[in-house]
Amino acid sequence: MELTDRKKQILKVVVEDYIRTAEPVGSKAIAGRMGGSLSSATIRNELADLVDLGYLEQPHTSAGRVPAPKGYRLYVNELMERQKLSLAETEEINQSLRGKLEQLDRLLSQAGRAVSSFVNYPAYAVAAGRKQQTAQRFDLLPVDERSCIVVMMTSGDRVRSQLLRLQLKVEPEQIPTLVNLLNVRFTGVSGEEMNQRLMNAAEQLPPQMFLLLSQAVGYGADVLEETGRREIVTAGANQLLKLPEFQDAGKAHQLMSFLADSKENLPMPEDEGPMKILIGPENVTDALKDTSVVVASYDIGGDMRGLIGVVGPTRMDYATVAARLSGFADGLTRMFGKQQLPPKEDTKE
């Protein structure tokens, strides 16, 4: 059923008042917000319809209404006024990220803490490959009788190499056979499949050649595991204790434990969209059923992408969180693209 404009206006008032106060919203408050254009009786009838349609809920102990997940979804999709960051907020974000790139895990931790303190909700940051990498090409470069260098190019066009110490001497004329075998049998497959194929080669080669092949394949599998691993950090879980929804110590502890111990189950959208908002039951993980998650995507480069997310109550201020999270994502994209954030802009007219 398509909602009338009046019902949408009332729903918008309820959502925004509940976000601000965390208290059920009554018809008198709605009438005041709407400038007396509707009577309390008319508003009560509209509220009853919105409850019947699943957009609002009525707590048993209150005459007021609170938004249901369906109501929040309509609000986010159609009724929410998009916010823009002020110059001061933009500079605060840039200041929190300014500087040359550090180790990725340290940068993610820094970004997570900055986002959490800026929006006053727990936050998480993720870096991951856009797709599963495989080996594209191998080479073996002899150094001396007891060592050689394995060179591997991944499907993301990254070249990795490592010096291998040979356990048994391999003759130079045997190296091309191994290189051919690596490129025919061990490219275009996962690290797990590489290890399985290695076992099948054990009886086909003399011991010294199999040992070198095993070292090269082991290195390749380790590289693929490393490139496919997601880096995830969380920050600001204690922000939950400031929220009325988490005054129950058990409820707060449950979500804080999830953020600390099960962070790999946080929402990590695979699509390349700039932002995703998941409200209440839209989160498939049970620990997040009573929360909302806002996730923004940014570009790391090198066939990697990052996510920065916020976890909060379904009552969260979606417009403010979305604007600030988008600002952080833009700042991180610039940082990775230019190896550092641009200098502070002169804001004088």
C-alpha positions in Angstrom: 0.0 0.0 0.0 1.4 3.4 -1.0 1.5 5.8 1.9 -0.2 9.2 1.6 2.0 12.3 2.0 0.4 13.0 5.3 1.3 9.5 6.7 4.8 10.0 5.4 5.1 13.4 7.1 3.9 11.9 10.4 6.3 8.9 10.1 9.2 11.3 9.5 8.3 13.3 12.6 8.1 10.1 14.7 11.4 8.8 13.4 13.3 12.1 13.9 11.8 12.7 17.4 12.6 9.2 18.5 16.2 9.5 17.2 16.6 12.7 19.2 14.9 11.6 22.5 14.8 7.8 22.6 11.3 8.2 24.0 8.0 7.0 22.4 6.4 9.9 20.4 2.8 10.9 21.2 0.1 12.7 19.1 0.5 15.9 21.1 4.2 16.1 20.3 3.5 15.4 16.6 0.8 18.1 16.5 3.3 20.6 17.9 6.0 19.6 15.3 3.4 20.0 12.5 2.4 23.5 13.5 -1.1 22.6 14.5 -2.2 21.8 11.0 -3.7 18.5 12.1 -5.9 17.6 15.1 -4.8 15.1 17.7 -7.7 12.8 16.7 -6.6 12.8 13.0 -3.0 12.2 14.0 -4.1 9.3 16.3 -5.9 7.7 13.4 -2.9 8.0 11.1 -0.7 6.6 13.8 -3.0 3.6 14.2 -2.8 3.0 10.4 1.0 3.2 10.4 1.1 0.6 13.2 -1.3 -1.7 11.3 0.9 -1.3 8.2 4.1 -2.3 10.1 5.8 1.1 10.0 5.4 1.9 13.7 5.2 0.0 16.9 3.4 0.9 20.2 5.1 -0.2 23.4 2.6 -1.7 25.8 3.3 0.8 28.6 3.1 3.9 26.5 0.6 5.9 24.4 3.4 6.9 22.1 4.8 5.2 19.1 8.3 4.1 18.0 9.6 3.3 14.6 9.7 -0.3 13.4 12.5 -1.5 11.0 10.1 -1.1 8.1 9.5 2.5 9.1 13.3 3.2 9.4 13.8 1.7 5.9 11.2 4.0 4.3 12.7 6.9 6.2 16.2 6.2 5.0 15.1 5.5 1.4 12.6 8.4 0.9 12.2 10.8 3.8 15.7 11.4 5.2 17.2 14.8 4.3 20.7 14.3 3.0 23.3 16.2 5.0 26.5 17.8 3.8 29.5 18.1 6.0 30.5 21.6 7.1 34.0 22.9 6.3 34.9 22.4 10.0 33.7 18.8 10.0 35.6 18.1 6.7 38.8 19.6 8.1 38.4 17.6 11.4 38.1 14.4 9.3 41.2 15.3 7.2 43.1 16.2 10.3 42.4 12.8 11.9 43.8 11.1 8.8 46.5 13.5 7.8 50.0 12.1 7.3 51.9 9.6 5.3 50.6 6.0 5.1 51.6 3.7 7.9 51.3 -0.1 8.1 47.8 -1.0 6.9 46.7 -2.5 10.3 47.8 0.7 12.1 46.0 2.9 9.6 42.8 0.9 9.9 42.9 1.1 13.7 43.5 4.9 13.4 40.6 5.3 11.0 38.3 3.1 13.2 39.0 5.2 16.3 38.5 8.4 14.5 35.2 7.4 13.0 33.9 6.1 16.4 34.8 9.3 18.2 33.2 11.4 15.5 29.9 9.6 15.4 29.8 8.4 19.0 29.0 4.8 18.0 31.3 1.7 17.7 33.1 1.5 14.3 35.0 -1.0 12.3 37.4 -0.8 9.4 38.2 -3.5 6.8 40.7 -4.0 4.0 40.3 -6.9 1.6 41.1 -8.0 -1.9 38.3 -7.4 -4.4 38.5 -11.0 -5.5 40.3 -14.2 -4.7 43.9 -14.0 -6.1 45.6 -16.9 -7.9 49.1 -17.3 -9.3 49.4 -16.1 -12.9 53.1 -16.9 -13.6 56.1 -18.4 -11.9 59.9 -18.2 -12.5 62.9 -19.7 -10.7 66.2 -17.8 -10.9 69.3 -19.7 -9.7 71.7 -17.8 -7.4 74.2 -20.5 -6.6 74.3 -24.3 -6.0 72.3 -24.0 -2.8 69.8 -21.2 -3.4 67.5 -19.7 -6.0 64.8 -17.0 -6.1 61.2 -17.9 -6.7 59.3 -15.1 -8.5 55.5 -15.2 -8.7 53.0 -12.8 -10.4 49.5 -12.9 -9.0 46.3 -12.4 -11.0 46.2 -8.9 -9.6 49.5 -8.2 -11.4 51.5 -8.0 -8.2 55.0 -9.6 -8.3 56.4 -11.3 -5.2 59.7 -13.0 -4.8 61.7 -14.8 -2.1 65.1 -16.4 -1.8 64.9 -20.2 -1.3 67.6 -22.2 0.4 67.9 -25.6 -1.4 67.8 -28.6 0.8 69.4 -30.7 -2.0 71.4 -29.6 -4.9 69.4 -29.0 -8.1 71.2 -28.9 -11.4 70.7 -25.7 -13.6 69.4 -27.8 -16.5 66.6 -29.1 -14.2 65.2 -25.6 -13.4 63.3 -25.1 -16.8 61.4 -28.4 -16.2 60.3 -27.1 -12.8 59.4 -23.7 -14.1 57.2 -25.3 -16.8 55.6 -27.6 -14.3 54.8 -24.6 -12.0 53.2 -22.6 -14.8 51.2 -25.5 -16.3 50.0 -27.1 -13.0 50.0 -24.4 -10.3 48.6 -21.3 -11.9 45.0 -20.1 -12.0 44.0 -22.2 -8.9 43.6 -21.5 -5.2 46.3 -22.0 -2.6 44.5 -25.1 -1.3 44.3 -26.6 -4.8 48.0 -25.9 -5.3 48.9 -27.9 -2.2 46.6 -30.8 -3.4 48.3 -30.8 -6.8 51.7 -30.8 -5.2 51.0 -34.2 -3.6 50.2 -35.6 -7.0 53.6 -34.6 -8.3 55.6 -36.4 -5.5 56.1 -39.6 -7.5 56.9 -37.9 -10.8 60.1 -36.1 -9.8 63.4 -37.0 -8.2 63.7 -35.9 -4.5 65.8 -32.8 -5.1 63.4 -31.4 -7.7 60.3 -32.2 -5.6 61.8 -30.4 -2.6 62.4 -27.3 -4.6 58.9 -27.5 -6.2 57.5 -28.0 -2.7 59.2 -24.8 -1.5 58.1 -22.8 -4.4 54.4 -24.0 -4.2 54.4 -23.5 -0.4 55.6 -19.9 -0.9 53.0 -19.3 -3.6 50.2 -20.6 -1.3 51.3 -18.4 1.5 51.3 -15.4 -0.7 47.7 -16.2 -1.9 46.5 -16.7 1.7 48.1 -13.3 2.7 46.5 -11.4 -0.2 43.1 -13.0 0.4 43.1 -12.3 4.1 40.8 -9.5 5.4 42.3 -7.1 7.9 39.5 -6.1 10.3 39.7 -3.8 13.3 37.0 -2.5 15.7 37.0 0.5 17.9 34.8 2.3 20.4 32.7 -0.6 21.7 32.4 1.3 25.0 30.3 3.9 23.2 27.4 1.5 23.6 27.3 2.2 27.3 26.2 5.8 26.7 23.1 4.7 24.8 19.7 4.2 26.5 19.1 1.0 24.4 22.2 -0.6 26.1 21.6 0.3 29.7 20.9 -3.4 30.3 24.4 -4.7 31.1 23.8 -8.1 29.6 22.6 -6.7 26.3 25.6 -4.3 26.1 28.0 -7.1 27.0 26.6 -9.4 24.3 27.2 -6.9 21.6 30.5 -5.7 22.9 31.7 -9.3 23.0 30.5 -9.8 19.4 32.5 -6.8 18.3 35.6 -8.1 20.0 35.4 -11.8 19.3 33.3 -12.2 16.1 34.3 -9.2 14.1 34.7 -11.4 11.0 30.9 -11.7 11.0 30.3 -7.9 10.7 28.5 -6.9 7.5 31.0 -6.6 4.6 29.0 -5.9 1.4 30.6 -7.4 -1.7 29.1 -4.9 -4.1 31.0 -1.8 -5.0 28.3 0.7 -4.0 29.5 3.7 -2.0 27.3 3.1 1.0 24.9 0.5 2.5 22.5 0.8 5.4 21.3 -2.3 7.1 18.4 -1.9 9.6 17.6 -4.3 12.4 16.5 -7.7 11.0 18.2 -6.9 7.7 21.4 -7.9 9.5 21.6 -11.7 9.1 23.8 -12.1 12.2 21.7 -12.6 15.4 23.9 -10.4 17.5 23.0 -7.5 15.2 19.2 -8.0 14.9 18.5 -5.1 17.2 21.0 -2.7 15.7 21.6 -0.8 12.5 24.9 -0.9 10.5 26.0 1.8 8.0 29.0 0.8 5.8 30.9 3.0 3.3 33.3 1.7 0.7 36.7 3.3 -0.2 39.4 2.4 -2.7 42.8 1.3 -1.5 44.3 0.6 -4.9 46.2 -2.5 -6.0 43.0 -4.4 -6.5 42.0 -3.9 -2.9 39.1 -2.1 -1.3 38.3 -0.9 2.1 35.1 -0.6 4.2 34.4 1.6 7.1 31.3 0.8 9.2 29.3 2.0 12.2 27.2 -0.1 14.5 24.5 1.5 16.5 20.9 1.3 17.6 18.1 1.4 15.1 17.4 4.8 16.5 20.7 6.1 15.1 20.9 9.5 13.4 21.2 8.0 9.9 21.6 11.3 8.0 24.5 12.5 10.2 26.2 9.1 10.3 25.9 8.7 6.5 27.3 12.1 5.8 30.3 11.7 8.2 31.0 8.2 7.1 31.0 9.3 3.5 33.5 12.0 4.4 35.8 9.5 6.0 35.6 7.2 3.0 36.4 10.0 0.6 39.4 11.0 2.8 40.7 7.4 2.9 40.4 7.1 -0.9 42.4 10.3 -1.3 45.0 9.1 1.2 45.6 5.9 -0.6 45.5 7.4 -4.0 48.0 10.2 -3.3 50.0 8.4 -0.5 48.9 11.2 1.8 46.0 13.6 2.3 46.2 16.8 0.4 47.3 19.9 2.4 44.6 21.9 4.2 42.7 24.0 1.7 42.5 27.8 2.0 38.8 28.4 2.8 38.9 32.1 2.4 36.5 33.6 -0.1 
